[in-house]
Amino acid sequence: MKKKGVANPKDENAREDTKPLADQAADNKEETIAEVAEPDKDEIISQQKNRIDEMTDKFLRLHAEFDNYKKRTSKERLELIKTASADVISAMLPVLDDFERAISAFPDDETMKSLKDGLVLIYEKYKSVLAKSGLEEIKSMGEVFNTDHHEAIANVPAQSEEQKGRIIDVTEKGYYLNGVVLRFAKVVVAS
């Protein structure tokens, strides 16, 4: 009895080159794997390089964005520190105006001189404390009218041609706080 699938060496129909066919199939299989593996390796390497490039680009962008964020927040912090006292100093400006009015209202009498000198001393100290905080007076009298620093409350006819467009009276002083206008100067302009 013959077993199915097993070649009988005595069988005439059996092939003598069975081993070479197996070797040939193995060689073909290796060639097929080699053909498939080579493009896959190159393709995988290419994909990995692309992925590395993408990740590097993503990292550089994220790093740059973080640097910009740090710069922006530090700049905002400095501006906040500079202008944090703006509300307090703005509330103190009417007191400064009152000091100036009180000093100008004192008579030039010898009996009131010591009182006036004391008031002037307090005014100067108060003004120097505000100046240390960054407060600076806007120069207005005799200057050319500038809407960036002045607020015109009245126009009067100019007495001479050189007075035209210039400030001839200041009703309320204006102030800068760290270079930014805190209060516009209220002025009278010759036209």
Stockholm file with secondary structure:
# STOCKHOLM 1.0

chainA/1-191         MKKKGVANPKDENAREDTKPLADQAADNKEETIAEVAEPDKDEIISQQKNRIDEMTDKFLRLHAEFDNYKKRTSKERLELIKTASADVISAMLPVLDDFERAISAFPDDETMKSLKDGLVLIYEKYKSVLAKSGLEEIKSMGEVFNTDHHEAIANVPAQSEEQKGRIIDVTEKGYYLNGVVLRFAKVVVAS
#=GR chainA/1-191 SS CCCTTCCCTTCTTSCSCHHHHHHHHHHHHHHHHHHHHHHHHHHHHHHHHHHHHHHHHHHHHHHHHHHHHHHHHHHHHHHHHHHTTHHHHHHHHHHHHHHHHHHHHSCSCSTTHHHHHHHHHHHHHHHHHHHHTTEEECCCTTSBCCTTTEEEEEEECCSSGGGTTBEEEEEECCEEETTEEEECEEEEEEC
#=GC SS_cons         CCCTTCCCTTCTTSCSCHHHHHHHHHHHHHHHHHHHHHHHHHHHHHHHHHHHHHHHHHHHHHHHHHHHHHHHHHHHHHHHHHHTTHHHHHHHHHHHHHHHHHHHHSCSCSTTHHHHHHHHHHHHHHHHHHHHTTEEECCCTTSBCCTTTEEEEEEECCSSGGGTTBEEEEEECCEEETTEEEECEEEEEEC
//
